[in-house]
């Protein structure tokens, strides 16, 4: 779909019609898929929105703009551009008469304000945009407290206020940790021309106080809930505000909404409670505010319980009042009816009215309360009289025989004969839960004869029986003569199953399908005395299955042994089928019936324990059914499952196979959260399983997969160092992993021990070897570290201790101590892997600075790597420069330590330390690149190239840099300290920097060096290289330099004389004029060593007019062979100097 054509089609149909709505809806769906068209359409459509009447197209455009700025998958730059283009239009819409349009504009500003604030922090010229944005902010904030604004506008304005608070408070101060999507005052420099940082920060704090005021005082539950919902992200992104938020939540009471319905108050209370629970589970908040949060939760729970009681009492009082009014109205109606009839009958009594009243219309709770209230005001005598009256009225008068046993007496006599009440404080009668009684251990002694005798002794006869009354022997009359119970009916196996299923179904139905409540699911296994009613039903059902035992006879047990064994087998088989039925029922909906499964497994474990104590050969049922439940439910577990962890935490014993299964879950990316959460709970809550679970977690910190290894490290590092003993376990494991990387020449030690005839193994250990018991081994690591070391394998060993170093840098000491005893390839991997850790700590970290100052011997390369990391992306700090200079003066360190800081030294220090750096050259590309980078950082660019691109690092004082000529002269003067080979290589590097060492610079260098009293050995070599690279220097060398060398009697220095001869041959015939200045003997030696120059010199002498005698002398020196004179002189070919290293390839002539 072409968006422009679709939009044109929407314009062509009638406005606000159904066809236009459908076309715009289809276009919106297409734009959500292809969001790159949104900025183009919005930028053109938004201009038509300003001042337009309310229409479908206007609403659609604003919604599209809101989507594009807030939720579309667009780059932040595109969203910022769209926000800046629509700012003025949205500012005008804030005054629109349509509340829905204003609400959409406010929602747009919730995203526009952070985007433009971030943009304006780096743009110092758009003051008008900031003024418009500030005016819109003020207008929206006024709507929060406006009495005329609608609730929708107020909620949108409140959310905008929350975004303003996020922007106008400070986030993370470290620029490396700042997120582009979280703009805040830390983004804005303090000297910004039109953004007042201090005033905005004060305003943000004031707005935060205003939000808390709204939460406490505004009687609008929706706004209160909106405030609570926004505080979760605010507390996490702005930890400085967490104290104020938690204090506000802790001291809040629903006083502002006291007159609202109980359900509304409960909704706000629930929002507050959910937020407090969320804070309690957030590590960075719970560590600081755990006590305050727990106290607030306890107070709120008591407040909510009291609210429930008050609501119940209110409903009861309202119902009682309604009943009273209905009763009075009924009495008045009947009294009026009787008066109108003018009868002689007395007025109807209250009892008559109540007798005709329909109590079924009242709530059952009210009826119960009324009965209890009336019983409390009745005396015992009145109640007894009422009961007797009711019995007589309904024909329930006692029989004569009974009356003889209980002679009637007057009320007064009854009152007098009632004995005073006896206090029974010593014995407190409480209801006994029959399920609590152990059926197997306790027996009830029931002896009817003894019980009857005791009752007859305790129950006295009436003293004044009337005459003629005979006592009847009730025991004799009710005694059975030789009564025997009939034999039980034989029940088939199918009937047995049907009876069991029927019983189980009745229990399930009675207990509401045994679905546990939320509170029951969240709590652990409770004691039977405090168990809820559903738990009692579950317990009854489970004990019917687990406590069933085969019947036994008291006598003839040995004679009927086969029959008993058969009954036991049948009973056990029947029990297994019942267990299977229960198992199938639980597994059809395990999350809902998890509580039943827990009770069942606890009873199975306890039953196995009892049976095993009596019969060592008892068949254990608990491990079988636990394994079945785990095996069946394990494939159904997803990443958000919490049921499985609760089940394993609440059963009494976890088999070892289950722990292995949890380990396998930790390896699966989709379900690792379940495995790690369960193992973590085992470590913290189940002490017997702590070691096994901890071992699995620690082993997983060495897993080959980065995701699994990272999740395991995150799980265990939270216990270091405060949570014990887990903290020490993690620490020791990390150190033992590190020791695996140290050199352990066990084989050599054993060989030495055998050669010495045995002996103490400790004496055979060399430096760096660890005792065998201190070396850790996991299934994910090889038995020994393979050399040369592989980066991935080394990372398995050190990632845990690196993660611990972030918050506990004392582990860095262990890393440095172990580093010196590692193989070179392992050290190289450590240098590479430690980069991220060092960058996160930063150059100002106190522990790193201390280690850099006092690192142990053998850890120089690691210290150098840390120094390089500190300086690879910026200039070293002055303290770091001072530290390295101090180290170089106190310790014999590699010259590489000077490379990162030499650009920050003054000129004297550069001249003093540069030879050490140059001496590192060994004809390898790495050292050449290092030295070249040093030259580029300490040498100024010649004036001819001023303004061109240079790689020099910025410096405070340009005068502290070396000029190119000074560097070249320094290399020649320090050739002995540097070494001839390294000096030659360094000079070659200078010649490769053609933008710095140009021909005029080299001329200055040669002029300065030739004036020195002692010439460097490499001087003539440099001259040859200069004239080879820049042909323009030939004239200077032939006319000036060679003549100066002749005056210095260059022939007296054999190495320099050899270089002079080669230089003269290289620039011939330009050098012939200077050569004729030589004395005869040096000149004769020169032409003898370079005979190819004779013909050229002879021809030069013949063409030159001058003293004939002198000319004849030169011809005699060069020979006067006419044939040679007439033949053209051969062109001299340059020959290489005798050196250990060839000259670099000449660069193109400048």
LINNOR-V222504 format. One line per field, one symbol per residue. phi: phi as a letter, one per 40 degrees, with the letter a starting at -180 (. if undefined). A space follows every 50 residues. Layout:
phi = ???
This chain:
phi = .cdccccccccccdcfcccccccccccccccccbccccdccccccccccc gcccacccccccccccccccbccbcccccccccccccccccccdbccccc cccccccccccccccccccccbbcbcccccccccccccccccccbccccc ccccccccccccccccccbccccccccccccbcaccccccbccbbccccc cccccccccccccdccbccbdccccccccccccccccbdccccccccccc ccbcccbcccdcccccccdcccccccccccccdccccbbccccccccccc cccccccccccccccccccccccccccccccccccccccccfcccccccc cccccccccccccccccccccccccccccccccccccccccccbgbcdcd cccccbccbccccccccccccbcbccbbcbcbcccccccccbbbcbbccc cccccccccccccbcccgcbcbccccccccbfcbccccccbccccdcccc cccccccccccfgfccccccccbccccccbccccccccccccccccccbc cbccbfcccbccccccccccccccccccccccccccccacdcbccccccc ccccccccccccccbccccccdcccccccccccdcccbcccbcccccccc ccabccccccccccccccccbccccccccccdccbbcccccccccccccc cbccccccccccccccccccbccbccdccccccccccccccccbcccccc ccccccgghccccccccgcbdcccccabccbccbccbccbdccccccbcc ccccccbbccccdcccccccbbccccccccccccdccccccgcccccccc cccbcccgbcccccccccccbcbicccdccccccccccccbcbccccccc bcccccccccccccdccccccbgbccccccccccdccbbccddcbcgccb ccccbcbccccccdcccccccccbcccchccccdcccccccccccbcccc cccccccccccccbcccccccccdcccccbcccccccccbccccccccfc ccbdccccccdcccccbdcccccccccccccccccccccbcccccccccc ccccciccccccccccccgbccccccccccccbcbcccacaccccccdcc
